[in-house]
Amino acid sequence: MSSHRPNGVRFTAAPGTSEFAKRWNPKKGDIVSYKHHGFLVKSKKPKLAALYRMRPDLTWADVVSNWKDQKLTAAGVFVVVVVVVVVVVVVVVVVVVVVVVVVIACCFLILYVTQHGH
């Protein structure tokens, strides 16, 4: 079913279940709610949208007046920054550990060669 949100984004929402499609059979202009798994960043389309229920209690004017566009919040930015910092720290630690292991291996090799004269 082709759907659109008050912000103009058009997307396709599948019936959540075959029972939903049989029982309600939504038509063009019907107001329905849908479940999703977040939104795609660029297109703002809902991920894996599935029709959830008919909303005969609402008009399109109600939907538009209650619309709140989801924006990236400061908390969301903070989480992204923390994740990036953690990844950088982990990479630096791994590089340092590899360098230390290589230096220790070289020291043992030098020690062995000097003691055994090979």
N, C-alpha and C positions, 0 to 999 in steps of 0.2 A: 504494500500500500504506500503510495507516494504521500508524504506529509511535509509540512513546513512549520517552522517555529515563528513566533512574532518578530524575531530579528531578520526574517527573510530567508534563513537557511533551509534549503530543501533537502530531504533525505528519504530513504526507503525504510519503513518499519514493517517487519514481518509479524504476522499474528503470533503472539506468545505461545499459543497452543492451537491445535486444530479445533478444539472445542470453542475457543474464543471466536474463531472465524465462522464456525457453523452457527453459533448462538447469536452473535451480534451482527455480523456481516456489515461492517461500517461502510458508509457511503461518503461520497465527496461532500465536504461541508460539515460532517460530524466532528465533534470535539472528542478526542480520545487522549488518554494519558499513556505513557510508555515508559518501560524500564530501559536502562542503558548502563554502560560501563565507562562512564566519563565521556569526554569529547575530544575529537581530533583537534590539534592545536591550530593548524592553518585554516581548515575549512569550517571549524566549529560544529561539524556534524556529530551527532551522538554515535558512540561506538556500540555496535551490536544492538541496535534499537529493536525492541519487541513491544507490540501493542499490549497494554496492560488492562485497561478498562474503558468503557464508554463513559462520557461525562455529559449526560443530557442536562445536568444542573447548571452548566456553564454556557455562556455565549462567547463568541470570538472576542467581543468587546471586553468581557471579564478576563479572558486569557491575556489580552494585550495590556490591560490596565494593571494586572498583577505580575507582569513579566519583569524578571530581574536577570539581566545578562550576567553570566558568571565570568568574573575577571580573576586574573592571577593576583592573589593577595600577597601582602608583605610576608605573611607566614609561609605561603607557598614559595616565595622567592628565597626566604631564609632556609627552607628545607633543601632547595636546589643548591644553594651555596654550600651548605653543610655537606651534602653528598659529594660535591665536587672537591671540597677540601679534604674529605676523608679519602677519596680515591687518590688524590695527589699524594697525601701522606703515605698511604699504603704503597704506592709506586716508589716513592723515595726510599722507604724502609727496605723494600725488596732489592732495590739497586744497591743500597749500602751493604746489605747482608751479602749479596753476590760479590761485591768488591772485597769485603773482608775475607770471605772464603777463598777468593783467588789469591789475595795477598798472603794469607796463612799457608796455602798450598805452595806458593812460590818460595816462601821462607823454608818450609820443610824440604823442598826440592834442593834449594841452595845448601842447606845444612847437610843433607844426605850426600850431595856431590862433593862437598869439601871434606867430609869425614872419610869417604870411601875412595876419593880420588878418581872418579870415573869421568 
